[in-house]
Amino acid sequence: MKFAKLQATGNDFILVDARASEFEWAKLAKDMCQRQFGVGADGLIAILPSKRAILRMRLFNPDGSEAEISGNGLRCFAKYVVDRGIVSGHELTVETLAGIRTIETHESQDKVTRAEVNMGKPRFKPEDIPVRIPGGNAASGNDSRPILEYDLSVSGKRLSLCFVSMGNPHAVAFVQEPVAIFPLSTIGPQVENHPMFPERTNFEVARILGQDKIEARVWERGVGETLSCGSGACAIAVASVVRGMTGGIVDIKLDGGDLTIGWDRVGEVYLAGPVEEVFTGEWLK
């Protein structure tokens, strides 16, 4: 089976053209994403035909679970299909579990080097995350008000969480100290698997550096800490805007590089950043 490995600000993915093939994706993701015994990646992306868009993307995490969407994954998807001539032009629509997403590519020397994704409108209702809050804000719908500051203590660490759905669940915590010293490896898995999240959650820790800049780290559901997360960067930017911390265009500084997020508080969220193909190969197992 032929594959390619691409990365977008350090968030790396294995891409497989499966328009004429079918595989046991969950098992394949577990095997291929292993960094010691496989190719090594934050996820496996299958390129599939679609009846609703130009193409369809399925994304599987290293633990075999399927994710609804990935902003960085969509940028890698766009580069793969445009560079190989699978689609023509600089705009494409992609079907995901979170809905149809539009991507605009930018090229240099006939290769895609940057892409901008329309990530859709953020959602804040507890049932849309989903999140169940003891004492009222439950996914059952008895209270559908947005939850922008929810106090949660994990291993003695007090967090103020903003819950956002970007088609997948996010819990964003703003901190005062540099994010580099935050105990993400300890706190991250506990937040991800907290009982209040029936489908688990992605967890972001962020620090405001200015009206247009935020530093952040991300613990991804089903993956662990990654160098970057596109939907997580969108969730951070949205949370910072609704809480009055930043303006509508924000650079999110992650370990893998910077992502630019734009949101007008009403419509869709836009994610832009670089993308690169690392290598191609053939899976022999």
N, C-alpha and C positions, 0 to 999 in steps of 0.2 A: 504494500500500500504506500503510495507516494504522499508526502506531506510537506508543508512548509512551516517554519517557525518565524513568527513576527513579534515585534514588541512595540508598545506605545508607552513612552515614559517609564520603561522598565516593567510594565505589566505585560507578561509574555504569554503567547498562545500558540498552540499547534492548530493549523488549519488543514482540513481535508476536503477536497472536492468530492462530494458524495451525491452529485446530481444523478448519477447512474448506478449508485451502489448503496448498500445499507449494511451497517455494522452494529454490533452490540455496544452501543456508545458508552454506557456507564462503566462497563468493564474496561473498555479501551481507554477511557479517560484515566481510570485508576492506574493502569499499566504505563501509559505513555507519559503522563504528567510527573511520574516519579523522577526526581532529579539524580538519584544514584543509579537506578536500574532501568530507567526509561529515557525519553528525550529531555524531560524536565520542562514544566510550564505551569502557569497559574490556571490554565483551562484548555479544553479541547473544543474547537469550533467546527461544526459541520456546515458545509455550504450545500443547500438543498433547493430544489425548485419550489416555486410558490404560485398559488392561484390568486393571491391578493396583492402581491408586490413583484418587483423584478426577481428577487431571490428571497430565500428564507434562511435564517440563522438559528441553529441550535447550539447552545453553550453548556458544556458539562464541566463541573468542578473536579479537582483532583480526588475528592472523596466519592465521586460518582453521581452526586446530585446534579440536577439540571437547574440552571439559573435562568431567570426571566429575561435579563438584558445585561449588557456591559457596554459602557460608552467607549472604553479603550478597545474592547473586542470588536465593536462595530467599525472603528477606524482601521483596525487590522483587516477586517473583512473587506472593507472598501478597497484598500490597497491591493489585496490579493486578487480580487476579481477585475479591477480596472487594469492593473499592470499586465494581467494575462489575457486581456481582451475578451473576458467572459461577458462583460458589459461595456458599452461604449458611452462616451460623454463624461461629464464631470459631476453629474448628479444621479443618485440611485435611491430606490426605496427598498427597504429590507423588512421582511416580516419577522417579528420576534414574539415571544410569549407575552411581552408587555404591549404589543401592538405594532403598527407600522412606524418605522423610523426613516427619516430622510437624511442622506449624507451628501455633502459637497466636498469634492476632492480638489487638491491643489498640487500641481506637478512641477518638477524640475528635471530637465533632460529626459522627458518622456516617462518619468517614474513618479508615482504619488509620494510626496514627502510630508504632507500635512492634510488633515481632514477635519471638517466641522460637522457635528452631528446635532440634529434636532432631537433632543431627548424627551420631548413631550412636556406636558404640564405637570408640575409637582402636585402631590395630593397630601393632605394633612389629617383627614378624618381617621380616627383610630381603626375603624373597620377596613380602611384602605391600606393600612401599613402592612399587615394587621398587628395590632397590639391590644392586649387586655390589661387594663389598669384596675387593681383591687379597689373596690369601693365605688365604682361608677363608670369610668370611661372604658367600656367594654366593646369588644368587636360585635357583640350582639346588637348594638345600635341604640342603647338607652341614653347615650351621650355621645354626640358626634362632633363636639368642639375640638379644634386643633389643640394639640399638646405641644407647646413651645418651650416649656421649662418644667421638666419633671425630675424631682429629686430622687436619686437612687444611690444607695450605698452598696459598694461591692468590695469585699476584702478590706474594709475600713476606709476605702476611697469614696468620697462623696462626689457624685456626678450630677450635673444639671443637663438633662437630655431634651433635645428637640427631635420629634419623630417626623420623618419625611418619607414618602414613597416616590421613587423615580421609576416606577414600574417594578421595583424591588424594594424591600424594606431597609430603612436606615435609621440609626440612632446617633445623633451628633452631640458631642460634649465639647464645650468651649472651656479652655483652661487658661490660667495666667502664666504658668511656667512654660519654658520651652518644651515642645512636644517630644524632643529627643530623650528627655528624662522620664517621660510618662511610662509606667509599667504596663505597656500594652500586651506583652506576652502573658501576663497574669490576668489583667482585667478583661482583655478582648474576648477570650473564649467564654468567660462567665457572662458577659453581656450578650454575646451571640446566642448562647443557649439558655438565657433566662426564661423562666416559665411564662413571663408576660408576652413573649413572642411566639405564637403558635407555629410560625414557619421559620423560626430563628431570625436573626437580623445581621446586617452589616453594621459595624461600629466605627465611627470616626472621632478622633480627638483632634481639636484644632485650636490655634492661637491667633488672634487678630494682630497683624503687624501694621496695619494702616487701613485707610478707607478702600483701598483696592488690592490688598495683599493679605493672604492668610497662609500660615504654615500648618501642615497637617500630617497625620499618619492614619493608616487605615487597617482595620482588621476585617477581612472579607469572610462572609458566611461560606463555609465549605472549603475554604482555602487557607486561612490564617493571615498573617501580616503580609502585605504585598507592597512593592515599591510605589505603586500608583493604583488608583481606582477611579474610572471616569464617572460612574454614577455616584460614587462617594463624594467626589469633588463637587458634583452638581448639588448634592444634598447639603454639603457644607456651605456652599455659596448661597443657596436658597435660605437656609437657616440663619445665616448672617444678615441677609437682607430683611427677612421678616422680623428679626429681633433688633433691627436698626443699627447694626454694627458696621455695615459697609454699604457702598453704592451698588448699582446694578451690574457693573462689570468688574470681575474679581479674578486675580491670578492666584491659583492655589499652588503653593510650593510643596511638593512631595519629594520623597527621597529619590524617585526616578526622574524628576524634572518638573517643569511648570505646566499647568493646564489653565486655559482661560475660559471662564464661565460667564455667560451673559443671561440676565433675566430681568424683565420689566415689571415684575410683581403681578402680572396678569396672564401672560401667554406662556409659550413654550420656553424651555431652558435650552441654551445652546452651549455646546462643549467643543472646544478647538484645541488641537495639539499635534505634535509630530508623530510620525509612524515610520517604522523601518522593518524591512525584511532581514532576518538574521542568517538563515540558511535553509536549504531544502534537503530532504532525505527520503529514505525508504524504510518503512517499518517492516521488520523481518519476522516478528513473532506471530 
